[in-house]
Amino acid sequence: MKLSAIPVFIIAGVALGPGSWGPTVLENSDGIAVLSELGIILLLFFLGLEFSLERLTQARRLVMVGGLVDLAICFGAGVAIGVGLFGVGKAAFLFAGLFYVSSSGIVTQALFDLRRLADDETDLTLGVLVFEDIAIALFLAVAGALATGAAVGAVDVGITGLLALGFVGACPIASRFAGPLLAPVVRRMSREQLFLFAIAVAVGGAALAELFEVSDAVGALLAGVLLSGTEIRDEIEEQLLGLRDFAAAIFFFAFGVEVDLFGFDEVWVWLVIAVPAAVITKLVAGFVAARVTGFTRRQGVNVGASLVARGEFTIILAQLAAAGAALSPEFRSNVEAFAGMFVLATAIVGVVIMRESRRVGRVLFPSRKPPRRPRASGVQRHG
């Protein structure tokens, strides 16, 4: 069907899991959870391998400008919708967070599937994802306090922000020295040792990122950048390609198993409002960010389409809100069901839109052909 397999994996998980109307074939297990976590780490690690230090350094402006445009449009729209649904308060703020952030895993896999890693505008997409991950680290610090009713400390939020920015800033610097230091070591490794070494770097980067209050996805991404300039990059990709695809499939399948369709009757109004708004705001944000940073209108369509899918952070925020004693019982009881169906809908729609974005861009913004010069009648040109 020339479509990314992501929606198929998610729908299969929904159909076989306990949250569908059919017979329950399997439940989530610790083994599936571990493979799922490994899948998202390897996805972002592979994405990092595709981005050299120079390419990432050049994207600094894209991170800030694109990220701020995305934050203003999408988080702002989330606040407006949250206030409309729940009134001014904590629920509206938490709703804005799970409405705002795109899925690093789904976007990355779709970029692989659709072979768009080499596109110039992919740098902007990556920049927005990195900005969102830093922003969500700050948001989680505030959201956790709001959900439990604890006081929000400006100092704690500030420390979290400094740690996140420090980690993201230090990794590109470290990558300058990684090649010369690692080359003598890896040359003596067997294929099996190289395989284990790459896994250790990816998982170690993800774990280190969590210590610095940054998502494991960003840590895995920067771990890939760390090795992108080394001579073993191509061999690592060859060794881990099969494992990456398998683990990614488990990640999306496991997500589908967690989706609960039985709560649809309670949240259908939320979904009718939120899903179209989520698609439109990301398309607009990506387009505006691309134009502001110098990309063409067609590239803007591609960026916006790439950011539509929501994913893992939306689920994490919904779980946090569901456990928040300071929130209303109605919101707590329905937010997880909403998040699952919201992510399911935006993931499927986002991947389909992303596949068709180039065609849509050509239709919306056709190439302008230069006007034909009128031919002079009755005039002959001589040599």
N, C-alpha and C positions, 0 to 999 in steps of 0.2 A: 504493500500500500504506500510505500515511500514515506512513511510516517515514523516518528520516533516511537520506540516501544514503551516509553514511560506510561502513557495512559493505559496500555494493555496490562502492564504489571499491576498498576493501582487497582484497576477494575477487577482483575483476578483476585487480588487480596480481599477486596470488598465482598465479592461473590462467595468466597470460601471461608470468610471469617464469621465471627459471631454477630456482627452488626448488620447483616443482610437478612432478607426475608426467607432465604432458602435454608437448607440444612447446614449446620455448622460443621465444617470439615476439620478445621484446626483452630487452635488458640495461639496467641503470641507466647513465645518461650524465651528463656534467657539466651539460648543458642541463636535464635533468629535476631534478637536484639544486638548481640555482639557482631554478627555478620552485617547487620544493618548499619551499625556505627562504623565498621571498617569500610563499608561501601562509600559512605559520604566522605570519609577521610581520603580514600584512594581517588575518588573523583576529583577532589580539589587538588590533591597532590599532582595528579596528571595534568591538570590545568596549569599549575605552577611550572611544570616542566616545559610547557609551551611558551612561557613568557621569560625572556631574558631579563637580566637586571636593567639593561639600558631601556628596554621597552617598558618595564614597570616604573622606572624613574621618570621617563617621559610622560607617564600617565598621572603624575601627581596633580596636575591642574584638573584633569578629568575627574579624579577622585573627589576633589573639593567642590568644583563647580557642578558637576553632574549630580553628586550626592546631595548638595544643598537644594538644587532644583527639585529633585525627587522627593526630598524631605518636605519641602514647602507645599508641593502639590498633593502628594499622596497622604502624608500624615495629616495635613490640614483638612483634606477631604474626609479622612477617617474621624477626626474630631467632630466635624460638622454632622456626619451621619450618626456618630455615637450620641451626640447631644440630641439629635432628632429622635432617636430611638429610646434613649434612657434618661434624657435630661442632663443638666449640668452636674457633673460629679465624677467619682472615681471610675465607674463603669465605662463612661464615655472615653476617658483617657486610655484605659486598658484596651478598649475596642479599637481605638485608633492605632495602637501598636500592632495588634495582630492583623489589622487591615493593611498596614503600611509595608511590611518587610517582604521582599521577594525571596524565593527559595534558591539558595546557592546550589543545592544538589540537582534540582530539576533543570535549572538554567544551564548548569555546566554540562549535564548529560545531553541536553538538547543541542548545545553548541558542538559537542563531539559528533552526535548523530547526523546533524545537518552540515557538518564540515565547515564551520564558520570561524574556527579559531584564528585563521589567518586574516580575516577581514579587519580593516582599520577600525571600524566602529565597535569591534569586540573589546578594544581597550577601554572604551567608555562604559560598556556593560560591566566589565570587570571592576572598573573604578567605582561604579555605583554600588555594586555588591560589597566591596570592601568598606565603603562608607557606611552602608546599612549595618554591617556587622559591628562596626565600632559604635554606631548610634544605638544599636540594640543592647550592647553591653551596658551603656549608661541607662537605657530605658529599663532594663531588668532590675537594676539597682533601685530605681524609683518605684517600679511596678510592684516589686516584692513588698516594699514598705506600705504602699497604698492598699494592697490586697489584705494585708494582715492588720492594718490599722496602726502600724508603728510610725513614728515620726521619721520624715525624710531628712536625712542629714546632708547638707550641702558639702561638707568636708568629705564624707564617704563617696558621694557621687564624683567629686573632683578627683579623688585618689583613683577611683575606677577609671576615669577618663585618661588620666596621666599614664596609668599602667598600660592601658590599651594602646595609646598613641606611642608610648615608649617601645612596646614590643613590635608594633608594625614598623616603626622607624629603624629599629636595631637590626631586623632581619635582612633588609637589603644591604646594609653595611657589612654584615657578616658574610653575605654571599660573595662579596668581592674577594675574600680570602679563602673561600671554600674550595675552589678548584685546585689551586696549588697545594693546599694542605692535604686534600683527600686523594689526589691523583696517585701518589706513590703507594697508598694503602690499597686502593681498589684495584690497582693493576695486578696485585697478587691474589685477588679473591677468585674462588671458583664460581661457577654459575649459581650454585645453591647459596653460597655465602653472599653474593651480590644481591640475590633475591631477598634474603633476610635483612641485609643492610638497608635496602631501600624501604622495606616495611618498617624497620626500626626508626628511620629518619622521618617517615610520614607520620607514624603514630606518636613518636617523640615530639615532633613539632606541634601536633594537635594537643597533646597533654600539656606542653609548656605554655601554649596559648591560653588554655583554661586557667592555669595558675596566674596569668596576667589579666584575668577577667575578659578575655577575648574568646570568641567562639572557636571550637576545634576546627571548623571549616577554614577559617582564616589562617590558623596555624599550619594546617596541612598545605594550603596554597603557598604560603611563604616557604615551607620546607621544600616544595617542588622548585620554587625559584632558586633556592639555595643550591640545588644540583643542576639547574638548567644550563649553566655555563661549563659544566664538566664534560670530560670526554666519554663518560659512561651513560650520558643521558639517553642515547638511542637504545643501548642495551637494557637499561632499566625499563623503558617503555615496552620493549619486546618481551621481557620477562614477566611483567605484571599485567599486561593487557587483558589476558583471560581472567585473572583474579579480579581485576577492576570491574569488568563487565558482569561477572557473576555476583560480586558483592553489591554492585549498584542495583541489579535486578532484585536481590533480596531486600535492599533498602526500600525500594518503591513498593514491593509486594507487602513487606511488613507494615508499611504505612497504611496500605489499603485494608489490612486486617484490623487496624485500630478504628477505622471509620464506622460510626454507628448511624445507620439510616433510620432507626426507630424514633429518633427525636425530630424527624422532619416536620411533623405536625406543629411542634412548638416553635420552630425557628424559620418557617418558610418565609415569613414576612422579612426577617433579617436578610435571608438569602436573596430574595427578589430585589431588595434594595442594594445590598452590598456587592453581589457578584458583577452586575453590569458596571457599577461605579468603580470597582476594582480594576476591571479591564480598561475602561475609558481613561481613568486617571494615570495608569502606567503608560498607556499609549501616548497620552499628552505629555507626561513628564519626560519620557524618553525622547520624544520629538523635540521638545523645547530645549532639553539639555544638549542634544546633538547640534541644534542650530546655534545655541549660545557658544558652544565650543568649536564651531567651525566646520561641522560635518554637513553633508548635503541633506536635502529633505528626504530622499529615499533612504539614506543611512539612518535618519531619525526614526523612520517607520520601523526599521530593523531593530533599533535599540529599544524602542517602546514595546515591540512585540516580545523581545527577549526577556523583559522584566515582569510580564503579566503573572506568571505562576507564583503562587504562595506555597509555603511548605513547612519545613521543620520548626522554624521559630514561631510561626503562628500556632502550632500545636503546643509548643512549650509554654507560650504565654497563656493559652487557654487553660492548660493544666494548672498554671500558677493562679489564675483567676478563680478556677473552680475550687481551689483550696483556701481562698481568701475569706476569712470570717468577717471582714469589714464590708463585704459587698452584699447586695441583696440576694436572698435565696433564689429568686427567679433567674437572675443573671448567672449565678453560680451553677445552677442545675442544668442550664441550657448551653452554656458557652462552649463546652467541649464538643457537643453534637454539632453546633454551628461551625466550629473551626474545622472539623473533619470534612463536612460537606462543602464548606467554603474552599478549602484547599483542593478537594477532589475536583470541583467545578473549574476553578481557575487553572489548575494544572492541565486538565484536558484542553480547555479553551486556549490556554497560553501556548501549548505545544502546537496546536493546529494553526493558530494565528502566526506563530513564529515560522512555521513551514511555508506559509503563504505570503509572508511579509514582502518578499522581493516582488512578487507578482502584483500585490496591492500597491506597492510603491511605484511601479511602472504605470499602473492605471491612474493613480492619483496625480502623479507628477511625470507626465510624458516628456520625453526629450524634445527640446525646442530646435527644430530644424531651421537653418538660416533661410531667409526669404530668397526665392529664385529671382535672379536679375532678368528683367524683361528683355527679350531679344529684339534688337533694332531691325525694323523692316526696311527692305530696299537698300541696305547698306552692305557692301562687300568689303571684306578685309583682304588686303594684298600683302604678300610676303615681304 
